[in-house]
């Protein structure tokens, strides 16, 4: 696969009971955002395709997961859980398991309103951000944060989305 071809992405979307009925992007949106992120990484020797699980959860489930895995007792917008090594031989799996994203829709909605963004724009940003975490990117120091934010801007720009950090510089 070359950088001009779209990535092959399988997204496993699960909607938590508490989030059903809420307006949420659909499978095609999530798949496009993950594919754009993976396509941007082809030249970086990263996976060009893969399986990403996406689960939309309530604030309560987000808080429990955030507390369990990060020691923070509050819901968060998105959590990324990179997959470990696959138990299947390479010949038996079509696409590598990249990991899971857990999105709290109500936190994302509140943030989008606070930041003056549409919910779709914000969820696209969170999905790109989370997928980069699945690929090993982080923002623990300033240099890593700048590299990750630059990638997010580039990927979202190719998707026709505005710079998610535009107002952060003010």
NORSULRA-V127170 format. One record per residue. N is the residue number from 1. RES is the residue in three letters. SS is DSSP state (helix for helix, strand for strand, loop for the rest). D_FIRST is the distance of its C-alpha to the first C-alpha in whole Angstrom. Layout:
BEGIN
n = (N:N)
res = (RES:RES)
ss = (SS:SS)
d_first = (D_FIRST:D_FIRST)
END
This chain:
BEGIN
n = (1:2:3:4:5:6:7:8:9:10:11:12:13:14:15:16:17:18:19:20:21:22:23:24:25:26:27:28:29:30:31:32:33:34:35:36:37:38:39:40:41:42:43:44:45:46:47:48:49:50:51:52:53:54:55:56:57:58:59:60:61:62:63:64:65:66:67:68:69:70:71:72:73:74:75:76:77:78:79:80:81:82:83:84:85:86:87:88:89:90:91:92:93:94:95:96:97:98:99:100:101:102:103:104:105:106:107:108:109:110:111:112:113:114:115:116:117:118:119:120:121:122:123:124:125:126:127:128:129:130:131:132:133:134:135:136:137:138:139:140:141:142:143:144:145:146:147:148:149:150:151:152:153:154:155:156:157:158:159:160:161:162:163:164:165:166:167:168:169:170)
res = (UNK:UNK:UNK:UNK:UNK:UNK:UNK:UNK:UNK:UNK:UNK:UNK:UNK:UNK:UNK:UNK:UNK:UNK:UNK:UNK:UNK:UNK:UNK:UNK:UNK:UNK:UNK:UNK:UNK:UNK:UNK:UNK:UNK:UNK:UNK:UNK:UNK:UNK:UNK:UNK:UNK:UNK:UNK:UNK:UNK:UNK:UNK:UNK:UNK:UNK:UNK:UNK:UNK:UNK:UNK:UNK:UNK:UNK:UNK:UNK:UNK:UNK:UNK:UNK:UNK:UNK:UNK:UNK:UNK:UNK:UNK:UNK:UNK:UNK:UNK:UNK:UNK:UNK:UNK:UNK:UNK:UNK:UNK:UNK:UNK:UNK:UNK:UNK:UNK:UNK:UNK:UNK:UNK:UNK:UNK:UNK:UNK:UNK:UNK:UNK:UNK:UNK:UNK:UNK:UNK:UNK:UNK:UNK:UNK:UNK:UNK:UNK:UNK:UNK:UNK:UNK:UNK:UNK:UNK:UNK:UNK:UNK:UNK:UNK:UNK:UNK:UNK:UNK:UNK:UNK:UNK:UNK:UNK:UNK:UNK:UNK:UNK:UNK:UNK:UNK:UNK:UNK:UNK:UNK:UNK:UNK:UNK:UNK:UNK:UNK:UNK:UNK:UNK:UNK:UNK:UNK:UNK:UNK:UNK:UNK:UNK:UNK:UNK:UNK:UNK:UNK:UNK:UNK:UNK:UNK)
ss = (loop:loop:loop:loop:loop:loop:loop:strand:strand:strand:strand:strand:strand:strand:strand:loop:helix:helix:helix:loop:loop:loop:loop:loop:loop:loop:helix:helix:helix:helix:helix:helix:helix:helix:helix:helix:helix:helix:helix:helix:loop:helix:helix:helix:loop:loop:loop:loop:strand:strand:strand:strand:strand:strand:strand:strand:strand:loop:helix:helix:helix:helix:helix:helix:helix:helix:helix:helix:helix:helix:loop:loop:loop:loop:loop:loop:loop:strand:strand:strand:strand:strand:loop:loop:loop:loop:loop:loop:loop:helix:helix:helix:loop:loop:loop:loop:strand:strand:strand:strand:strand:strand:strand:strand:helix:helix:helix:helix:helix:helix:helix:helix:helix:helix:helix:loop:loop:loop:helix:helix:helix:helix:helix:helix:helix:helix:helix:helix:helix:helix:helix:helix:helix:helix:loop:loop:loop:loop:loop:loop:loop:helix:helix:helix:helix:helix:helix:helix:helix:helix:helix:helix:helix:helix:helix:helix:helix:helix:loop:loop:loop:loop:loop:loop:loop:loop:loop:loop:loop:loop)
d_first = (0:4:7:8:6:8:8:10:13:16:19:23:25:29:32:35:38:39:37:37:38:37:35:31:28:26:23:21:22:21:18:17:18:16:13:14:14:11:9:12:11:8:10:13:11:12:10:7:9:13:17:19:23:24:28:31:34:37:39:41:38:36:39:39:36:36:39:38:35:36:40:40:42:41:38:35:32:29:29:26:26:23:22:24:22:22:25:23:21:17:18:20:17:15:13:15:18:18:21:24:25:28:29:33:34:37:36:33:36:39:36:35:39:40:37:38:34:33:32:29:28:29:27:24:25:26:23:20:23:23:19:19:22:20:18:21:22:25:28:31:32:32:29:27:28:28:24:23:25:23:20:22:23:20:18:21:22:19:20:23:25:28:28:29:31:33:36:36:36:40)
END
